[in-house]
Amino acid sequence: MFQETAGQWIDELAQEGKLGNLDEEGRRTMIRDYATRIEEFFVAEVTRQLEPMGKVADFERMLIWDTQDNHKFLNQTIPGYPSFKMEILARARKAITGREA
């Protein structure tokens, strides 16, 4: 999810001419950097949401195993998770790229 999202953001910036002459290696590096930052932002926000529910340890265990069950767990645990996720990504986009979603 994070790599794909980062790639989309970078493609949009490139289409707008905001990246100059970015070669393929530079693009891959930028995607990895953005994906890492998006993931850090996402994990921090989800952790804050799960703390009052006492579910942080469960989430952290899932992160270690990096399973597909993360989103299923979050969908079942966080009310309105799909919109919550979109809100997190919108805030991350603004923080990382300086652009609104």
Contacts in CASP RR format, 6 or more apart in sequence:
PFRMAT RR
TARGET T0000
AUTHOR 0000-0000-0000
METHOD contacts of the structure
MODEL  1
MFQETAGQWIDELAQEGKLGNLDEEGRRTMIRDYATRIEEFFVAEVTRQL
EPMGKVADFERMLIWDTQDNHKFLNQTIPGYPSFKMEILARARKAITGRE
A
2 35 0 8 1.000
2 36 0 8 1.000
2 38 0 8 1.000
2 39 0 8 1.000
2 42 0 8 1.000
3 31 0 8 1.000
3 32 0 8 1.000
3 35 0 8 1.000
5 34 0 8 1.000
5 35 0 8 1.000
5 38 0 8 1.000
5 89 0 8 1.000
6 30 0 8 1.000
6 31 0 8 1.000
6 32 0 8 1.000
6 33 0 8 1.000
6 34 0 8 1.000
6 35 0 8 1.000
6 38 0 8 1.000
7 31 0 8 1.000
7 34 0 8 1.000
7 35 0 8 1.000
9 34 0 8 1.000
9 93 0 8 1.000
9 96 0 8 1.000
9 97 0 8 1.000
10 19 0 8 1.000
10 27 0 8 1.000
10 30 0 8 1.000
10 31 0 8 1.000
10 34 0 8 1.000
13 19 0 8 1.000
13 97 0 8 1.000
13 99 0 8 1.000
14 20 0 8 1.000
14 22 0 8 1.000
14 27 0 8 1.000
19 30 0 8 1.000
22 30 0 8 1.000
34 96 0 8 1.000
34 97 0 8 1.000
37 92 0 8 1.000
37 96 0 8 1.000
38 89 0 8 1.000
38 92 0 8 1.000
38 96 0 8 1.000
41 88 0 8 1.000
41 91 0 8 1.000
41 92 0 8 1.000
41 95 0 8 1.000
41 96 0 8 1.000
42 85 0 8 1.000
42 88 0 8 1.000
42 89 0 8 1.000
42 92 0 8 1.000
43 63 0 8 1.000
45 88 0 8 1.000
45 91 0 8 1.000
46 59 0 8 1.000
46 74 0 8 1.000
46 78 0 8 1.000
46 88 0 8 1.000
47 56 0 8 1.000
47 59 0 8 1.000
49 78 0 8 1.000
49 84 0 8 1.000
50 56 0 8 1.000
50 58 0 8 1.000
50 59 0 8 1.000
50 77 0 8 1.000
50 78 0 8 1.000
53 77 0 8 1.000
55 77 0 8 1.000
58 73 0 8 1.000
59 70 0 8 1.000
59 73 0 8 1.000
59 74 0 8 1.000
62 69 0 8 1.000
62 70 0 8 1.000
62 73 0 8 1.000
63 70 0 8 1.000
71 81 0 8 1.000
74 81 0 8 1.000
74 85 0 8 1.000
75 81 0 8 1.000
75 82 0 8 1.000
78 84 0 8 1.000
89 101 0 8 1.000
90 100 0 8 1.000
90 101 0 8 1.000
93 99 0 8 1.000
93 100 0 8 1.000
93 101 0 8 1.000
94 100 0 8 1.000
94 101 0 8 1.000
END
